[in-house]
Amino acid sequence: MDPEKSAVLKTVTSFLSTIGANNSPSLQASHAYILPSSFAALSHPDALLQSRLSDALTRVEAQLATLFSSGASSSAEKPCAPGPEVWVYENIAAVWLGYEHVVDGAAVSRGVNLFGLLKTGPEEDEEREWKIAGIADTQWRPDGATPTISSTITSDLMAPINTFFAYMRARNWTQLASTLLPGGGMTHSAANEPLRQVTWPEFVEGLKGVIEKIPAEVDVNEKVYDVEARVCGDMAFVWTPFVVEFNGVERQKGVNVWTLLRREGAWWVSGCQDWGRGVGS
């Protein structure tokens, strides 16, 4: 594994190692690895949990406190198959990784995580570190069947992403929002721009403000290429390198890390991390 991918994976595994470390419910050390105002979408057997990352850690702390007060002596999040798989493009990365929640040496749940990561701060700062900018997961009980895992890119899976881009091109903001699972959000990072961590309504309003400043006769078209996907049951991740064209001329490039959940047979975008820069910059 190349050094940058190794650094990305170390961020994720170090974060996981803090959960239940020293048989303590405190997750103070976990905050060093995250962008706290980014988003989590956790699809568990009993609930869909959507929140900012900082709030997700607060919830896990309360769960660990209850666990230890009930007599448990140890708890850990242990990486396991599938993965790890790591993607990196300049200042954005993703990690697909299975895990087991182990209490007193016995697995009590299994699942798959998708971590989106960003390297933030001034481009000239060589000491910048990778930070977790989004988490999605699916979880099942260890005595249950493992969901089907696939890397197949299907038209159904790509439908909400392609529809999102089509509505952006058409400047149809109401319909664009219909591709997004309520409760989620985006973490956006771009060269020479401040980091933005926004809910879906805030994101759509911000995107509208940017696009509507461009004259209507300019065709703004985002195209993706070299797409990769991973699916585990009703949770998926799609890696989409992109270029944005203005009337056929490339103006921006970058990568989107999309997470999706399937509800009532259809895929919805549950979260996104995004990084880009101007072409030639």
Sine and cosine of phi, psi and omega as CSV:
sin_phi,cos_phi,sin_psi,cos_psi,sin_omega,cos_omega
0.00,0.00,0.71,-0.71,-0.05,-1.00
-0.95,0.33,0.31,-0.95,-0.13,-0.99
-0.85,0.52,-0.62,0.78,-0.03,-1.00
-0.93,0.37,-0.67,0.74,0.06,-1.00
-0.90,0.44,-0.62,0.78,0.03,-1.00
-0.89,0.46,-0.64,0.77,0.01,-1.00
-0.91,0.41,-0.64,0.77,0.04,-1.00
-0.89,0.46,-0.76,0.65,-0.03,-1.00
-0.90,0.43,-0.60,0.80,0.03,-1.00
-0.89,0.46,-0.63,0.78,0.05,-1.00
-0.85,0.53,-0.71,0.70,-0.03,-1.00
-0.93,0.38,-0.76,0.65,-0.05,-1.00
-0.92,0.39,-0.55,0.83,0.07,-1.00
-0.91,0.41,-0.65,0.76,0.06,-1.00
-0.86,0.50,-0.75,0.66,-0.01,-1.00
-0.87,0.49,-0.57,0.82,-0.04,-1.00
-0.93,0.37,-0.32,0.95,0.01,-1.00
-0.98,0.17,-0.27,0.96,-0.09,-1.00
-0.99,0.15,0.95,-0.32,-0.07,-1.00
1.00,0.09,0.12,0.99,-0.02,-1.00
-0.87,0.49,0.60,-0.80,0.02,-1.00
0.85,0.52,0.43,0.90,0.02,-1.00
0.80,0.60,0.66,0.75,-0.03,-1.00
-0.81,-0.58,0.59,-0.81,0.06,-1.00
-0.97,0.25,-0.23,0.97,-0.07,-1.00
-0.91,0.42,0.75,-0.66,0.07,-1.00
-0.91,-0.42,0.47,0.88,0.00,-1.00
-0.83,0.55,-0.65,0.76,-0.02,-1.00
-0.92,0.38,-0.42,0.91,-0.04,-1.00
-0.91,0.42,-0.52,0.85,-0.08,-1.00
-0.90,0.43,-0.35,0.94,0.01,-1.00
-0.92,0.39,-0.28,0.96,-0.12,-0.99
-0.96,-0.29,0.02,1.00,-0.13,-0.99
-0.83,-0.56,0.35,-0.94,0.30,-0.95
-1.00,-0.09,0.97,-0.23,-0.28,-0.96
-0.89,0.46,-0.43,0.90,-0.03,-1.00
-1.00,-0.02,0.08,1.00,0.11,-0.99
-0.98,0.22,-0.09,-1.00,-0.28,-0.96
-0.87,-0.49,0.51,-0.86,0.12,-0.99
-0.83,-0.55,0.62,-0.78,0.12,-0.99
-0.73,-0.68,0.97,-0.24,-0.16,-0.99
-0.92,-0.39,0.92,-0.38,-0.06,-1.00
-0.99,-0.13,0.99,-0.12,-0.07,-1.00
-0.96,-0.29,0.29,-0.96,-0.08,-1.00
-0.83,0.56,-0.52,0.85,-0.08,-1.00
-0.97,-0.24,-0.12,0.99,-0.07,-1.00
-0.14,-0.99,0.40,-0.92,0.24,-0.97
-0.98,-0.18,0.87,-0.49,-0.07,-1.00
-0.95,-0.32,0.90,-0.43,-0.01,-1.00
-0.85,-0.53,0.77,-0.64,-0.03,-1.00
-0.20,-0.98,0.10,-0.99,0.23,-0.97
-0.93,0.37,0.43,-0.90,-0.03,-1.00
-0.87,0.49,-0.64,0.77,-0.01,-1.00
-0.88,0.47,-0.64,0.77,0.02,-1.00
-0.94,0.34,-0.56,0.83,0.05,-1.00
-0.89,0.45,-0.65,0.76,0.02,-1.00
-0.92,0.39,-0.61,0.79,0.06,-1.00
-0.87,0.49,-0.66,0.75,0.02,-1.00
-0.91,0.43,-0.67,0.75,0.01,-1.00
-0.92,0.40,-0.63,0.78,0.06,-1.00
-0.84,0.54,-0.69,0.72,0.01,-1.00
-0.90,0.43,-0.63,0.78,0.02,-1.00
-0.91,0.41,-0.67,0.74,0.02,-1.00
-0.91,0.41,-0.63,0.78,0.02,-1.00
-0.88,0.48,-0.67,0.74,0.04,-1.00
-0.90,0.44,-0.66,0.75,-0.02,-1.00
-0.88,0.47,-0.75,0.66,-0.04,-1.00
-0.94,0.34,-0.56,0.83,0.01,-1.00
-0.94,0.33,-0.34,0.94,0.02,-1.00
-1.00,0.09,-0.03,1.00,0.08,-1.00
0.90,-0.43,-0.12,0.99,0.04,-1.00
-0.91,0.42,0.59,-0.81,-0.02,-1.00
-0.97,-0.25,-0.28,0.96,0.01,-1.00
-0.44,-0.90,0.49,-0.87,0.05,-1.00
-0.49,-0.87,0.68,-0.73,-0.03,-1.00
-0.47,-0.88,0.50,-0.87,0.16,-0.99
-0.97,-0.23,0.94,-0.35,-0.10,-0.99
-0.94,-0.33,0.82,-0.57,0.07,-1.00
-0.88,0.47,0.57,-0.82,0.06,-1.00
-0.42,-0.91,-0.02,-1.00,0.05,-1.00
-0.91,0.41,0.51,-0.86,0.05,1.00
-0.98,0.19,0.36,-0.93,0.01,-1.00
1.00,-0.02,-0.18,-0.98,0.12,0.99
-0.98,0.18,0.57,-0.82,0.19,-0.98
-0.86,-0.51,0.66,-0.75,-0.10,-0.99
-0.76,-0.65,0.72,-0.69,0.11,-0.99
-0.87,-0.49,0.67,-0.75,0.03,-1.00
-0.64,-0.77,0.71,-0.70,0.17,-0.99
-0.63,-0.78,0.95,-0.32,-0.02,-1.00
0.77,0.64,-0.96,-0.26,-0.13,-0.99
-0.96,-0.29,0.33,0.95,0.04,-1.00
-0.73,-0.68,0.54,-0.84,-0.04,-1.00
-0.49,-0.87,0.28,-0.96,0.07,-1.00
-0.59,-0.80,0.53,-0.85,0.05,-1.00
-0.74,-0.67,0.80,-0.60,0.07,-1.00
-0.95,-0.31,0.87,-0.49,-0.19,-0.98
-0.47,-0.88,0.78,-0.63,0.12,-0.99
-0.97,0.24,0.32,-0.95,0.02,-1.00
-0.46,-0.89,0.37,-0.93,0.16,-0.99
-0.83,-0.56,0.70,-0.71,0.18,-0.98
-1.00,-0.05,0.91,-0.42,-0.12,-0.99
-0.92,-0.39,0.81,-0.58,0.04,-1.00
-0.86,-0.50,0.85,-0.53,-0.01,-1.00
0.78,0.63,0.66,0.75,0.09,-1.00
1.00,0.10,-0.02,1.00,-0.03,-1.00
-0.88,-0.48,0.70,-0.71,0.04,-1.00
-0.94,0.33,0.80,-0.60,0.02,-1.00
-0.95,-0.31,-0.28,0.96,0.11,-0.99
-0.35,-0.94,0.37,-0.93,0.09,-1.00
-0.75,-0.66,0.32,-0.95,0.01,-1.00
-0.09,-1.00,-0.07,-1.00,0.07,-1.00
-0.76,-0.65,0.71,-0.70,0.06,-1.00
-0.95,-0.31,0.57,-0.82,0.29,-0.96
-0.88,-0.47,0.87,-0.50,0.06,-1.00
-0.96,-0.28,0.81,-0.59,0.22,-0.98
-0.99,-0.13,0.68,-0.73,-0.04,-1.00
-0.76,-0.65,0.51,-0.86,0.06,-1.00
-0.74,-0.67,0.54,-0.84,0.16,-0.99
-0.97,-0.24,0.94,-0.34,-0.13,-0.99
-0.95,-0.31,0.22,-0.97,0.01,-1.00
0.96,-0.28,0.05,-1.00,-0.03,-1.00
-0.86,0.52,0.68,-0.73,-0.04,-1.00
-0.84,0.54,-0.53,0.85,-0.07,-1.00
-0.98,0.17,-0.11,0.99,-0.02,-1.00
-0.99,0.16,0.95,-0.30,-0.03,-1.00
-0.97,0.25,-0.16,0.99,-0.02,-1.00
-1.00,-0.09,0.13,0.99,0.01,-1.00
-0.86,0.51,0.58,-0.82,-0.01,-1.00
-0.88,-0.48,0.40,-0.92,0.09,-1.00
-0.96,0.28,0.68,-0.73,0.06,-1.00
-0.80,-0.61,0.60,-0.80,0.06,-1.00
-0.95,0.31,0.84,-0.54,-0.09,-1.00
-0.91,-0.41,0.11,0.99,0.05,-1.00
0.06,-1.00,0.59,-0.81,0.05,-1.00
-0.72,-0.70,0.73,-0.69,0.19,-0.98
-0.76,-0.64,0.55,-0.84,0.08,-1.00
-0.48,-0.88,0.26,-0.97,0.23,-0.97
-0.77,-0.64,0.47,-0.88,-0.14,-0.99
-0.62,-0.78,0.54,-0.84,0.07,-1.00
-0.57,-0.82,0.31,-0.95,-0.01,-1.00
-0.97,0.24,0.56,-0.83,-0.10,-0.99
-0.90,0.44,-0.39,0.92,0.03,-1.00
-1.00,0.00,0.03,1.00,0.03,-1.00
-1.00,-0.07,0.18,-0.98,0.01,-1.00
-0.95,0.33,0.66,-0.75,0.08,-1.00
-0.94,0.33,0.78,-0.63,0.02,-1.00
-0.87,0.50,0.40,-0.92,0.05,-1.00
-0.89,0.45,0.76,-0.65,0.00,-1.00
-0.92,-0.40,0.73,-0.68,-0.13,-0.99
-0.53,-0.85,0.39,-0.92,0.16,-0.99
-0.89,-0.45,0.29,0.96,-0.04,-1.00
-0.97,0.22,0.76,-0.65,0.05,-1.00
-1.00,-0.06,0.95,-0.31,-0.05,-1.00
-0.97,-0.23,0.33,-0.94,0.05,-1.00
-0.90,0.43,-0.57,0.82,0.03,-1.00
-0.90,0.44,-0.68,0.73,-0.01,-1.00
-0.91,0.42,-0.67,0.74,-0.05,-1.00
-0.98,0.19,-0.21,0.98,-0.11,-0.99
-0.81,0.58,-0.77,0.64,-0.04,-1.00
-0.92,0.39,-0.51,0.86,0.02,-1.00
-0.95,0.31,-0.74,0.67,0.03,-1.00
-0.89,0.46,-0.63,0.78,0.03,-1.00
-0.91,0.40,-0.64,0.77,0.07,-1.00
-0.82,0.57,-0.77,0.64,-0.02,-1.00
-0.91,0.42,-0.61,0.79,0.00,-1.00
-0.90,0.44,-0.68,0.73,0.02,-1.00
-0.94,0.35,-0.56,0.83,0.08,-1.00
-0.89,0.46,-0.69,0.72,0.01,-1.00
-0.89,0.46,-0.61,0.79,0.00,-1.00
-0.99,0.14,-0.12,0.99,-0.03,-1.00
0.87,0.50,0.63,0.78,0.02,-1.00
-0.97,-0.23,1.00,0.01,-0.19,-0.98
-0.97,0.25,-0.53,0.85,0.02,-1.00
-0.91,0.42,-0.72,0.69,0.00,-1.00
-0.95,0.32,-0.55,0.83,0.05,-1.00
-0.84,0.54,-0.67,0.74,-0.01,-1.00
-0.89,0.46,-0.39,0.92,-0.05,-1.00
-0.95,0.32,-0.19,0.98,0.04,-1.00
-1.00,0.06,-0.15,0.99,-0.17,-0.98
-0.97,-0.26,0.75,-0.66,0.02,-1.00
-0.95,0.32,0.86,-0.50,0.00,-1.00
-0.80,0.60,0.63,-0.78,0.02,-1.00
0.98,-0.20,-0.15,0.99,-0.03,-1.00
-0.99,-0.14,-0.23,-0.97,-0.01,-1.00
-0.11,-0.99,-0.02,-1.00,-0.08,-1.00
-0.79,-0.61,0.59,-0.81,0.22,-0.98
-0.91,-0.41,0.88,-0.47,-0.12,-0.99
-0.89,-0.45,0.77,-0.63,0.05,-1.00
-0.74,-0.67,0.71,-0.70,0.03,-1.00
-0.61,-0.79,0.47,-0.88,0.01,-1.00
-0.83,0.56,0.77,-0.64,0.08,-1.00
0.91,0.41,0.39,0.92,0.08,-1.00
-0.79,-0.62,0.48,-0.88,0.06,-1.00
-0.93,0.36,0.49,-0.87,0.07,-1.00
-0.91,0.41,0.68,-0.74,0.05,-1.00
-0.83,-0.56,0.74,-0.67,0.03,-1.00
-0.78,-0.63,0.99,-0.17,-0.25,-0.97
-0.76,-0.65,0.51,-0.86,0.11,-0.99
-0.93,0.36,0.25,-0.97,0.02,-1.00
-0.84,0.55,-0.74,0.67,0.02,-1.00
-0.87,0.50,-0.64,0.77,0.05,-1.00
-0.91,0.42,-0.63,0.78,0.01,-1.00
-0.90,0.44,-0.74,0.67,-0.03,-1.00
-0.88,0.47,-0.67,0.74,0.01,-1.00
-0.90,0.43,-0.64,0.77,0.04,-1.00
-0.91,0.41,-0.68,0.73,0.03,-1.00
-0.89,0.45,-0.67,0.74,0.05,-1.00
-0.85,0.53,-0.70,0.72,-0.01,-1.00
-0.88,0.48,-0.60,0.80,0.01,-1.00
-0.95,0.31,-0.76,0.65,-0.09,-1.00
-0.93,0.37,-0.62,0.78,-0.07,-1.00
-0.93,0.36,-0.27,0.96,0.10,-1.00
-0.97,0.24,-0.28,0.96,0.02,-1.00
-1.00,0.06,0.74,-0.67,-0.03,-1.00
-0.79,0.61,0.59,-0.81,-0.08,-1.00
-0.87,0.49,-0.45,0.89,-0.01,-1.00
-0.98,0.22,-0.10,0.99,0.06,-1.00
-1.00,0.01,0.86,-0.50,0.02,-1.00
-0.99,0.12,0.94,-0.35,0.01,-1.00
-0.99,-0.12,0.92,-0.39,-0.15,-0.99
-0.75,-0.67,0.88,-0.47,0.05,-1.00
-1.00,-0.09,0.82,-0.57,-0.02,-1.00
-0.89,-0.45,0.67,-0.75,0.01,-1.00
-0.94,-0.35,0.38,-0.92,-0.01,-1.00
-0.46,-0.89,0.26,-0.96,0.02,-1.00
0.75,0.66,0.69,0.72,-0.05,-1.00
-0.94,0.34,0.65,-0.76,0.14,-0.99
-0.78,-0.63,0.49,-0.87,-0.03,-1.00
-0.59,-0.81,0.46,-0.89,0.17,-0.99
-0.69,-0.72,0.67,-0.74,-0.03,-1.00
-0.77,-0.64,0.70,-0.72,0.14,-0.99
-0.73,-0.69,0.98,-0.20,-0.03,-1.00
0.88,0.47,-0.88,-0.47,-0.05,-1.00
-0.98,-0.21,0.30,0.95,0.09,-1.00
-0.83,-0.55,0.62,-0.78,-0.03,-1.00
-0.56,-0.83,0.30,-0.95,0.07,-1.00
-0.71,-0.70,0.67,-0.74,0.05,-1.00
-0.75,-0.66,0.79,-0.62,0.02,-1.00
-0.98,-0.22,0.89,-0.46,-0.09,-1.00
-0.79,-0.61,1.00,-0.06,0.25,-0.97
-0.84,0.54,0.58,-0.81,-0.09,-1.00
-0.59,-0.81,0.34,-0.94,0.27,-0.96
-0.79,-0.61,0.57,-0.82,0.10,-0.99
-0.94,-0.34,0.82,-0.57,-0.01,-1.00
-0.95,-0.30,0.65,-0.76,0.18,-0.98
-0.95,-0.32,0.93,-0.36,-0.06,-1.00
0.77,0.64,0.69,0.73,0.09,-1.00
1.00,0.10,-0.02,1.00,0.00,-1.00
-0.97,-0.25,0.81,-0.59,-0.02,-1.00
-0.91,0.41,0.80,-0.61,-0.01,-1.00
-0.87,-0.49,-0.50,0.87,-0.02,-1.00
-0.64,-0.77,0.38,-0.93,0.08,-1.00
-0.55,-0.83,0.36,-0.93,0.01,-1.00
0.19,-0.98,-0.41,-0.91,-0.01,-1.00
-0.61,-0.79,0.65,-0.76,0.22,-0.98
-0.96,-0.26,0.68,-0.74,0.20,-0.98
-0.94,-0.33,0.96,-0.27,-0.03,-1.00
-0.99,-0.16,0.67,-0.74,0.23,-0.97
-0.90,-0.44,0.60,-0.80,-0.10,-1.00
-0.71,-0.71,0.50,-0.86,0.11,-0.99
-0.81,-0.59,0.61,-0.79,0.03,-1.00
-0.99,-0.11,0.81,-0.58,0.02,-1.00
-0.76,-0.65,0.82,-0.58,0.01,-1.00
0.78,0.62,0.66,0.75,0.11,-0.99
1.00,0.07,-0.09,1.00,-0.03,-1.00
-0.87,-0.50,0.55,-0.83,0.03,-1.00
-1.00,0.06,0.64,-0.77,0.07,-1.00
-0.80,-0.60,0.56,-0.83,0.10,-0.99
-0.97,0.24,0.88,-0.48,-0.03,-1.00
-0.99,-0.14,-0.35,0.94,0.00,-1.00
-0.16,-0.99,0.27,-0.96,0.01,-1.00
-0.41,-0.91,0.66,-0.75,0.22,-0.97
-0.89,-0.46,0.63,-0.78,-0.20,-0.98
-0.64,-0.77,0.69,-0.73,0.12,-0.99
-0.64,-0.77,0.64,-0.77,0.02,-1.00
-0.38,-0.93,0.17,-0.99,0.07,-1.00
-0.49,-0.87,0.34,-0.94,0.07,-1.00
-0.93,0.38,0.57,-0.82,0.05,-1.00
-0.90,0.43,0.79,-0.62,-0.02,-1.00
1.00,-0.02,-0.14,0.99,0.01,-1.00
-1.00,-0.04,0.00,0.00,0.00,0.00
